[in-house]
Amino acid sequence: MTPIRTAIMAALCAAPMAASAAQPSQQELIDMLQKLAARVESLEKRNADLEARLSETPSADSNAPLAKRVEALETAQATGGSVNEFLSGIEVEGNVVGVLQSATADDHDETHTNWRGDLGITLPAGQVGNSVGTFFVQLRAGQGEGPSELPATFTGTLNTASFQQADVNAANANAIIAQAFYQLDTAIGGADSGQNLAVTVGKQDPFVFFDQNAAADNEVEKFMNNVFVHNPLLDSGGAVGADEYGFTPGLRVAYSQEGAGSGWGVSGAVYGAGDGATFGRSFTQPFYIAQVEFGPRGEAREGSYRVYAWHNGQYEGFDGSVGKNTGLGISFDQQVSAMLTLFGRYGHNFSGKVAFDRALTLGGEFSGAGWGRDDDGIGLAWGWLRSSKEFRRTSASLQDYGYDASGAEQVAELYYRYAVNDHLSLTPDLQFVHRPGANDDEDSIYAFGVRALYGF
């Protein structure tokens, strides 16, 4: 029996007992029932809003018997509670970014515009014992590409914010399901223990969970050159093995512990590579990655330090051959003052026909808080990508290169993010690529662009 009905029945049952003891008059009993009816009426008014939203829930007729009115009220409360609980668990975020970028190399100039939109939705997905499930889906659409006819470089792209669906007319902007995964989170030792075990399965962006960096992993807000967005060996070098949009199906398991002033975690994943990344085949010769992370939290200057190793069973080398690739990476971001956050990444390759086998990127962002604009920022970064011994030995005979490679490619980027308001920002961006593709005879590449971002 429901609480409201129980209360009324208790009152009605108590009335005869009270009558036998104190023998109240009939008028007193009528007054008691009238007070109960008034209380139910008050509750009905408080739920009027809810009943209007839930058209399938029967409304309480003020002329109906009291028992019927109580039943309708209880139904509305029960239904409304579950709906409100579901709606409160939904999170929606998104952004639209547009870029105008011009690049110059020797006598070649090209200018491109592009836009990209992302929408991420997190839905509650029930409980399994004490574990809480969520489902995340990300949609992506866009048109236009970045500079594409420049001299060969190790840099994947000067504009990582560009997106153009393959094999689709450029006049169209069809959306893709970029990510769609289920995650189960378990609080080990209770909700206040700070320990969590997460299991994630489905189509994912591996860089959401590995090689993260607070100062350099968001191409729509911070650095646009691909060598600064992620570890160059994994992303620009192609070792991550994801599809052409950067996504792949997989399974990830992660344990983390957050304590007073510090936190740490360990995680590992297996992702599809080659045809497996496009659901063409199952996890034959997949991509494996494992990571350990730690760093200060809370009132201290926040920071994260990550060490990770990977193995790709289907790496496509610079000569088109397919083989195995293994490597080690380090990534850190550290807030050194209220105004400055520094970052760095290092990648070291051990096997596979890679064009560059060492990569170092360093930089930081200055917060606009120092000049009264908290949401503004100035970013500056430098990158060094060393050509591999095997690439230097064979580059002159390769169709896509045709020169004697030596030394390293160097990359620099500078931007200023100007926050127009809480949702809109404009970012002028300048890039410089020296010795592109480790070609000492090639002129440097200069690129200037302006990025506009709307986010919610």
KEMARZA-483335 format. One record per residue (C-alpha): x, y, z; residue number from 1. Coordinates in nm, 2 decimals. Example, Ala and Ser with C-alpha at 12.3 -4.5 7.8 and 13.67 -1.06 7.14 Angstrom:
KEMARZA-483335
[rec [1.23,-0.45,0.78],1]
[rec [1.37,-0.11,0.71],2]
//
This chain:
KEMARZA-483335
[rec [0.00,0.00,0.00],1]
[rec [0.13,0.34,-0.09],2]
[rec [0.23,0.60,0.17],3]
[rec [-0.06,0.85,0.11],4]
[rec [-0.32,0.58,0.10],5]
[rec [-0.17,0.42,0.42],6]
[rec [-0.20,0.75,0.60],7]
[rec [-0.56,0.79,0.51],8]
[rec [-0.66,0.44,0.59],9]
[rec [-0.48,0.47,0.93],10]
[rec [-0.68,0.78,1.00],11]
[rec [-1.01,0.62,0.90],12]
[rec [-0.93,0.32,1.12],13]
[rec [-0.83,0.53,1.41],14]
[rec [-1.16,0.72,1.40],15]
[rec [-1.39,0.44,1.53],16]
[rec [-1.13,0.37,1.81],17]
[rec [-1.12,0.73,1.90],18]
[rec [-1.50,0.73,1.90],19]
[rec [-1.53,0.44,2.14],20]
[rec [-1.29,0.62,2.38],21]
[rec [-1.39,0.98,2.35],22]
[rec [-1.71,0.93,2.15],23]
[rec [-1.66,1.23,1.91],24]
[rec [-1.96,1.37,1.74],25]
[rec [-2.04,1.30,1.38],26]
[rec [-1.95,1.66,1.29],27]
[rec [-1.60,1.60,1.43],28]
[rec [-1.55,1.30,1.21],29]
[rec [-1.67,1.50,0.91],30]
[rec [-1.42,1.78,1.00],31]
[rec [-1.14,1.52,1.01],32]
[rec [-1.21,1.39,0.66],33]
[rec [-1.24,1.74,0.53],34]
[rec [-0.89,1.82,0.66],35]
[rec [-0.75,1.50,0.49],36]
[rec [-0.92,1.60,0.17],37]
[rec [-0.78,1.95,0.19],38]
[rec [-0.43,1.80,0.24],39]
[rec [-0.47,1.58,-0.07],40]
[rec [-0.59,1.88,-0.27],41]
[rec [-0.28,2.07,-0.17],42]
[rec [-0.06,1.79,-0.29],43]
[rec [-0.25,1.77,-0.61],44]
[rec [-0.18,2.14,-0.68],45]
[rec [0.19,2.09,-0.62],46]
[rec [0.19,1.81,-0.88],47]
[rec [-0.02,2.01,-1.14],48]
[rec [0.30,2.10,-1.33],49]
[rec [0.41,1.75,-1.35],50]
[rec [0.07,1.62,-1.47],51]
[rec [0.07,1.87,-1.75],52]
[rec [0.40,1.74,-1.88],53]
[rec [0.30,1.38,-1.85],54]
[rec [-0.01,1.36,-2.07],55]
[rec [-0.03,0.99,-2.03],56]
[rec [-0.08,1.02,-1.65],57]
[rec [-0.45,1.06,-1.55],58]
[rec [-0.53,1.39,-1.38],59]
[rec [-0.71,1.39,-1.05],60]
[rec [-1.07,1.51,-1.09],61]
[rec [-1.17,1.74,-0.80],62]
[rec [-1.52,1.59,-0.81],63]
[rec [-1.40,1.23,-0.80],64]
[rec [-1.41,1.02,-0.48],65]
[rec [-1.12,1.08,-0.24],66]
[rec [-0.97,0.73,-0.30],67]
[rec [-0.96,0.79,-0.68],68]
[rec [-0.79,1.12,-0.64],69]
[rec [-0.53,0.97,-0.41],70]
[rec [-0.46,0.69,-0.66],71]
[rec [-0.41,0.94,-0.95],72]
[rec [-0.18,1.15,-0.73],73]
[rec [0.03,0.85,-0.64],74]
[rec [0.06,0.74,-1.01],75]
[rec [0.18,1.09,-1.11],76]
[rec [0.44,1.10,-0.83],77]
[rec [0.57,0.75,-0.92],78]
[rec [0.59,0.82,-1.29],79]
[rec [0.73,1.17,-1.26],80]
[rec [1.00,1.06,-1.02],81]
[rec [1.14,0.81,-1.27],82]
[rec [1.12,1.05,-1.56],83]
[rec [1.29,1.33,-1.37],84]
[rec [1.56,1.09,-1.25],85]
[rec [1.63,0.99,-1.61],86]
[rec [1.63,1.35,-1.75],87]
[rec [1.86,1.47,-1.47],88]
[rec [2.12,1.21,-1.59],89]
[rec [2.14,1.34,-1.95],90]
[rec [2.43,1.56,-2.04],91]
[rec [2.46,1.74,-2.37],92]
[rec [2.76,1.94,-2.50],93]
[rec [2.87,2.05,-2.84],94]
[rec [3.06,2.30,-3.05],95]
[rec [3.09,2.44,-3.40],96]
[rec [3.43,2.56,-3.52],97]
[rec [3.52,2.74,-3.84],98]
[rec [3.87,2.81,-3.97],99]
[rec [4.01,3.03,-4.24],100]
[rec [4.38,2.93,-4.31],101]
[rec [4.64,3.03,-4.57],102]
[rec [4.97,2.84,-4.62],103]
[rec [5.27,2.94,-4.81],104]
[rec [5.57,2.73,-4.92],105]
[rec [5.82,2.86,-5.18],106]
[rec [5.61,2.98,-5.48],107]
[rec [5.30,2.78,-5.37],108]
[rec [5.01,2.95,-5.18],109]
[rec [4.67,2.80,-5.09],110]
[rec [4.38,2.92,-4.88],111]
[rec [4.11,2.70,-4.73],112]
[rec [3.80,2.74,-4.52],113]
[rec [3.63,2.47,-4.32],114]
[rec [3.38,2.41,-4.05],115]
[rec [3.32,2.12,-3.81],116]
[rec [3.04,2.05,-3.56],117]
[rec [3.04,1.80,-3.27],118]
[rec [2.76,1.69,-3.05],119]
[rec [2.82,1.47,-2.75],120]
[rec [2.53,1.31,-2.55],121]
[rec [2.57,1.12,-2.22],122]
[rec [2.28,0.90,-2.12],123]
[rec [2.22,0.71,-1.80],124]
[rec [2.23,0.34,-1.87],125]
[rec [2.12,0.18,-1.54],126]
[rec [2.30,0.00,-1.26],127]
[rec [2.46,-0.34,-1.24],128]
[rec [2.48,-0.42,-0.87],129]
[rec [2.67,-0.13,-0.72],130]
[rec [2.81,-0.02,-1.06],131]
[rec [2.66,0.27,-1.26],132]
[rec [2.64,0.26,-1.63],133]
[rec [2.64,0.54,-1.89],134]
[rec [2.62,0.55,-2.26],135]
[rec [2.80,0.81,-2.47],136]
[rec [2.74,0.90,-2.83],137]
[rec [2.92,1.17,-3.04],138]
[rec [2.80,1.29,-3.38],139]
[rec [3.04,1.48,-3.61],140]
[rec [2.98,1.67,-3.93],141]
[rec [3.17,1.92,-4.13],142]
[rec [3.30,2.05,-4.47],143]
[rec [3.63,2.15,-4.60],144]
[rec [3.99,2.04,-4.55],145]
[rec [4.32,2.21,-4.45],146]
[rec [4.61,2.28,-4.68],147]
[rec [4.68,1.96,-4.88],148]
[rec [4.93,2.05,-5.16],149]
[rec [5.23,2.15,-4.96],150]
[rec [5.56,1.98,-4.97],151]
[rec [5.58,1.64,-4.79],152]
[rec [5.59,1.68,-4.41],153]
[rec [5.59,1.46,-4.10],154]
[rec [5.32,1.68,-3.97],155]
[rec [4.98,1.51,-4.02],156]
[rec [4.80,1.84,-4.09],157]
[rec [4.83,2.21,-4.01],158]
[rec [4.46,2.21,-3.93],159]
[rec [4.34,1.93,-3.71],160]
[rec [4.00,2.10,-3.67],161]
[rec [3.91,2.03,-4.03],162]
[rec [3.67,1.74,-4.12],163]
[rec [3.55,1.62,-4.46],164]
[rec [3.36,1.29,-4.48],165]
[rec [3.54,1.06,-4.73],166]
[rec [3.37,0.97,-5.06],167]
[rec [3.11,1.23,-5.01],168]
[rec [3.04,1.53,-5.23],169]
[rec [3.20,1.84,-5.07],170]
[rec [2.86,2.02,-5.11],171]
[rec [2.72,1.78,-4.85],172]
[rec [2.79,1.77,-4.48],173]
[rec [2.67,1.42,-4.37],174]
[rec [2.72,1.34,-4.01],175]
[rec [2.90,1.03,-3.88],176]
[rec [2.87,0.85,-3.55],177]
[rec [3.22,0.93,-3.43],178]
[rec [3.19,0.75,-3.09],179]
[rec [2.93,0.52,-2.93],180]
[rec [3.03,0.34,-2.62],181]
[rec [2.90,0.20,-2.29],182]
[rec [3.09,0.26,-1.97],183]
[rec [3.04,0.09,-1.63],184]
[rec [3.19,0.27,-1.32],185]
[rec [3.23,0.09,-0.99],186]
[rec [3.32,0.28,-0.67],187]
[rec [3.55,0.04,-0.49],188]
[rec [3.53,0.06,-0.11],189]
[rec [3.23,0.30,-0.11],190]
[rec [3.15,0.63,-0.28],191]
[rec [3.39,0.83,-0.06],192]
[rec [3.69,0.60,-0.11],193]
[rec [3.81,0.78,-0.42],194]
[rec [3.87,0.45,-0.59],195]
[rec [3.70,0.38,-0.92],196]
[rec [3.71,0.09,-1.17],197]
[rec [3.59,0.18,-1.52],198]
[rec [3.51,-0.06,-1.81],199]
[rec [3.45,0.10,-2.15],200]
[rec [3.34,-0.09,-2.46],201]
[rec [3.24,0.04,-2.80],202]
[rec [3.36,0.28,-3.07],203]
[rec [3.60,0.52,-2.91],204]
[rec [3.86,0.79,-2.97],205]
[rec [4.17,0.64,-2.80],206]
[rec [4.30,0.99,-2.72],207]
[rec [4.01,1.06,-2.49],208]
[rec [4.15,0.79,-2.26],209]
[rec [4.53,0.79,-2.34],210]
[rec [4.80,1.06,-2.39],211]
[rec [4.56,1.32,-2.25],212]
[rec [4.70,1.67,-2.19],213]
[rec [4.53,1.97,-2.03],214]
[rec [4.73,2.22,-2.23],215]
[rec [4.75,2.05,-2.57],216]
[rec [4.48,1.80,-2.68],217]
[rec [4.19,2.02,-2.80],218]
[rec [4.23,2.14,-3.16],219]
[rec [3.92,2.36,-3.14],220]
[rec [4.04,2.56,-2.84],221]
[rec [4.42,2.53,-2.83],222]
[rec [4.69,2.42,-3.08],223]
[rec [4.57,2.32,-3.43],224]
[rec [4.89,2.16,-3.57],225]
[rec [4.85,1.78,-3.54],226]
[rec [5.20,1.73,-3.38],227]
[rec [5.08,1.93,-3.07],228]
[rec [4.73,1.78,-3.04],229]
[rec [4.86,1.43,-2.96],230]
[rec [5.19,1.24,-2.95],231]
[rec [5.32,1.28,-3.30],232]
[rec [5.43,0.91,-3.33],233]
[rec [5.08,0.79,-3.25],234]
[rec [4.88,1.04,-3.45],235]
[rec [5.07,1.21,-3.73],236]
[rec [5.29,0.90,-3.76],237]
[rec [4.98,0.67,-3.77],238]
[rec [5.08,0.42,-3.50],239]
[rec [4.75,0.45,-3.32],240]
[rec [4.59,0.24,-3.61],241]
[rec [4.24,0.41,-3.59],242]
[rec [4.02,0.48,-3.89],243]
[rec [4.07,0.78,-4.11],244]
[rec [3.86,0.99,-3.87],245]
[rec [4.05,0.88,-3.56],246]
[rec [3.80,0.64,-3.41],247]
[rec [3.81,0.26,-3.35],248]
[rec [3.61,-0.01,-3.16],249]
[rec [3.77,-0.14,-2.85],250]
[rec [3.77,-0.24,-2.49],251]
[rec [3.93,-0.03,-2.21],252]
[rec [3.97,-0.11,-1.84],253]
[rec [4.10,0.16,-1.60],254]
[rec [4.16,0.19,-1.22],255]
[rec [4.20,0.53,-1.06],256]
[rec [4.24,0.66,-0.71],257]
[rec [4.19,1.02,-0.61],258]
[rec [4.32,1.13,-0.26],259]
[rec [4.39,1.44,-0.07],260]
[rec [4.64,1.64,-0.28],261]
[rec [4.72,1.37,-0.54],262]
[rec [4.58,1.11,-0.77],263]
[rec [4.70,0.82,-0.98],264]
[rec [4.57,0.55,-1.21],265]
[rec [4.65,0.27,-1.45],266]
[rec [4.46,0.17,-1.76],267]
[rec [4.49,-0.06,-2.06],268]
[rec [4.30,-0.11,-2.38],269]
[rec [4.28,-0.32,-2.70],270]
[rec [4.15,-0.14,-3.01],271]
[rec [4.09,-0.25,-3.37],272]
[rec [4.36,-0.17,-3.62],273]
[rec [4.37,-0.18,-4.00],274]
[rec [4.04,-0.33,-4.12],275]
[rec [3.94,-0.39,-3.76],276]
[rec [3.92,-0.01,-3.70],277]
[rec [3.65,0.01,-3.97],278]
[rec [3.46,-0.30,-3.85],279]
[rec [3.58,-0.48,-4.16],280]
[rec [3.74,-0.76,-3.96],281]
[rec [3.75,-0.85,-3.59],282]
[rec [4.04,-0.78,-3.35],283]
[rec [4.30,-0.96,-3.57],284]
[rec [4.64,-0.81,-3.49],285]
[rec [4.49,-0.52,-3.29],286]
[rec [4.64,-0.21,-3.13],287]
[rec [4.73,-0.24,-2.76],288]
[rec [4.81,0.04,-2.53],289]
[rec [4.87,0.07,-2.15],290]
[rec [4.92,0.38,-1.94],291]
[rec [5.02,0.48,-1.59],292]
[rec [4.94,0.84,-1.47],293]
[rec [4.98,1.04,-1.15],294]
[rec [4.99,1.40,-1.04],295]
[rec [4.90,1.67,-0.78],296]
[rec [4.54,1.75,-0.73],297]
[rec [4.32,1.99,-0.52],298]
[rec [4.47,2.31,-0.38],299]
[rec [4.82,2.23,-0.51],300]
[rec [4.92,2.34,-0.87],301]
[rec [4.74,2.07,-1.07],302]
[rec [4.93,1.85,-1.31],303]
[rec [4.93,1.51,-1.47],304]
[rec [5.22,1.29,-1.57],305]
[rec [5.16,0.99,-1.80],306]
[rec [5.38,0.71,-1.93],307]
[rec [5.24,0.47,-2.19],308]
[rec [5.35,0.20,-2.43],309]
[rec [5.19,0.06,-2.74],310]
[rec [5.20,-0.22,-2.99],311]
[rec [5.02,-0.21,-3.33],312]
[rec [5.01,-0.54,-3.52],313]
[rec [4.90,-0.37,-3.85],314]
[rec [5.11,-0.06,-3.88],315]
[rec [5.14,0.08,-4.24],316]
[rec [5.50,0.19,-4.30],317]
[rec [5.62,0.49,-4.51],318]
[rec [5.68,0.25,-4.80],319]
[rec [5.33,0.11,-4.79],320]
[rec [5.43,-0.22,-4.62],321]
[rec [5.23,-0.35,-4.32],322]
[rec [5.41,-0.47,-4.02],323]
[rec [5.44,-0.44,-3.64],324]
[rec [5.51,-0.12,-3.45],325]
[rec [5.60,-0.06,-3.09],326]
[rec [5.68,0.25,-2.90],327]
[rec [5.69,0.44,-2.57],328]
[rec [5.54,0.78,-2.49],329]
[rec [5.56,1.04,-2.21],330]
[rec [5.31,1.32,-2.16],331]
[rec [5.29,1.59,-1.89],332]
[rec [5.10,1.91,-1.82],333]
[rec [5.18,2.11,-1.51],334]
[rec [5.03,2.44,-1.38],335]
[rec [5.34,2.63,-1.25],336]
[rec [5.15,2.95,-1.16],337]
[rec [4.81,3.10,-1.17],338]
[rec [4.89,3.23,-1.52],339]
[rec [5.11,2.96,-1.68],340]
[rec [5.06,2.59,-1.76],341]
[rec [5.34,2.40,-1.93],342]
[rec [5.32,2.08,-2.13],343]
[rec [5.55,1.83,-2.30],344]
[rec [5.54,1.50,-2.49],345]
[rec [5.81,1.26,-2.60],346]
[rec [5.77,0.96,-2.82],347]
[rec [6.03,0.68,-2.89],348]
[rec [5.97,0.42,-3.16],349]
[rec [6.13,0.07,-3.14],350]
[rec [6.00,-0.11,-3.45],351]
[rec [5.82,-0.06,-3.77],352]
[rec [5.90,0.14,-4.09],353]
[rec [5.84,0.48,-3.95],354]
[rec [5.94,0.81,-4.12],355]
[rec [6.04,0.96,-3.79],356]
[rec [6.13,0.76,-3.48],357]
[rec [6.18,1.03,-3.21],358]
[rec [5.94,1.31,-3.14],359]
[rec [5.96,1.59,-2.88],360]
[rec [5.71,1.87,-2.83],361]
[rec [5.72,2.14,-2.56],362]
[rec [5.50,2.45,-2.49],363]
[rec [5.25,2.61,-2.27],364]
[rec [4.96,2.85,-2.24],365]
[rec [4.95,3.18,-2.06],366]
[rec [4.61,3.26,-1.90],367]
[rec [4.46,3.60,-1.97],368]
[rec [4.39,3.64,-1.60],369]
[rec [4.71,3.84,-1.58],370]
[rec [4.56,4.12,-1.79],371]
[rec [4.20,4.10,-1.67],372]
[rec [4.07,3.85,-1.93],373]
[rec [4.03,3.52,-1.75],374]
[rec [3.91,3.32,-2.06],375]
[rec [4.17,3.45,-2.30],376]
[rec [4.50,3.26,-2.36],377]
[rec [4.83,3.28,-2.54],378]
[rec [4.97,2.94,-2.66],379]
[rec [5.33,2.88,-2.78],380]
[rec [5.48,2.54,-2.88],381]
[rec [5.78,2.39,-3.05],382]
[rec [5.82,2.04,-3.20],383]
[rec [6.12,1.83,-3.31],384]
[rec [6.06,1.51,-3.53],385]
[rec [6.37,1.32,-3.61],386]
[rec [6.38,1.12,-3.93],387]
[rec [6.45,0.74,-3.89],388]
[rec [6.77,0.58,-4.01],389]
[rec [6.57,0.35,-4.25],390]
[rec [6.38,0.65,-4.39],391]
[rec [6.70,0.85,-4.45],392]
[rec [6.84,0.55,-4.64],393]
[rec [6.54,0.50,-4.87],394]
[rec [6.37,0.84,-4.90],395]
[rec [6.53,0.93,-5.23],396]
[rec [6.38,0.63,-5.40],397]
[rec [6.02,0.67,-5.26],398]
[rec [5.76,0.82,-5.50],399]
[rec [5.60,1.04,-5.23],400]
[rec [5.93,1.19,-5.12],401]
[rec [6.22,1.16,-5.37],402]
[rec [6.49,1.34,-5.18],403]
[rec [6.77,1.26,-4.94],404]
[rec [6.63,1.30,-4.59],405]
[rec [6.85,1.41,-4.30],406]
[rec [6.81,1.55,-3.95],407]
[rec [6.47,1.65,-3.82],408]
[rec [6.16,1.85,-3.91],409]
[rec [6.09,2.13,-3.67],410]
[rec [5.75,2.29,-3.61],411]
[rec [5.63,2.60,-3.41],412]
[rec [5.29,2.74,-3.34],413]
[rec [5.16,3.06,-3.17],414]
[rec [4.80,3.16,-3.10],415]
[rec [4.59,3.41,-2.91],416]
[rec [4.25,3.30,-2.80],417]
[rec [4.01,3.60,-2.75],418]
[rec [3.69,3.52,-2.56],419]
[rec [3.41,3.73,-2.71],420]
[rec [3.17,3.59,-2.44],421]
[rec [3.11,3.27,-2.25],422]
[rec [3.02,3.08,-2.57],423]
[rec [3.22,3.24,-2.85],424]
[rec [3.59,3.28,-2.91],425]
[rec [3.82,3.40,-3.19],426]
[rec [4.18,3.27,-3.23],427]
[rec [4.44,3.41,-3.47],428]
[rec [4.70,3.13,-3.53],429]
[rec [5.05,3.13,-3.68],430]
[rec [5.25,2.82,-3.77],431]
[rec [5.60,2.75,-3.90],432]
[rec [5.75,2.43,-4.04],433]
[rec [6.13,2.42,-4.09],434]
[rec [6.29,2.15,-4.30],435]
[rec [5.96,1.98,-4.38],436]
[rec [5.99,1.60,-4.41],437]
[rec [6.36,1.64,-4.29],438]
[rec [6.44,1.78,-4.64],439]
[rec [6.72,2.03,-4.60],440]
[rec [6.66,2.16,-4.95],441]
[rec [6.29,2.24,-4.91],442]
[rec [6.18,2.59,-4.82],443]
[rec [6.00,2.64,-4.49],444]
[rec [5.62,2.65,-4.47],445]
[rec [5.43,2.94,-4.32],446]
[rec [5.06,2.93,-4.23],447]
[rec [4.83,3.19,-4.08],448]
[rec [4.47,3.13,-3.99],449]
[rec [4.18,3.26,-3.78],450]
[rec [3.95,3.01,-3.59],451]
[rec [3.60,3.09,-3.46],452]
[rec [3.45,2.86,-3.20],453]
[rec [3.10,2.85,-3.06],454]
[rec [3.06,2.60,-2.77],455]
[rec [2.79,2.50,-2.52],456]
//
